[in-house]
């Protein structure tokens, strides 16, 4: 079963759409178990997402969400995105032992 991944930014239009495209490419290329969507940061709390991906500047403000928050420093860096998502998945599997 896929994890629900939400990409957010402050306005929901600019950087989240770019970051979502990068996340989609990484998820597709590496066949990672995520269903990806995007929204405003203000919608993150009620989104039902398992994991939220945002720019590093916005991530610390997402403190009241019932999901793991991943901050990405360079939203165009697929290697950074892939590493962060793989680390998240590894932490999930470590907790299931």
Buried (B, 14 or more C-beta within 10 A) or exposed (E): EEBBBBBBBBEBEEBBEBBBBBBBEBBEEEEBEBEBBBBBBEBBBEBEBBBBBBBEEBBEEBEEBEBBBBBBEEBEEBEBBBEBBEEBBEEBEEEEE
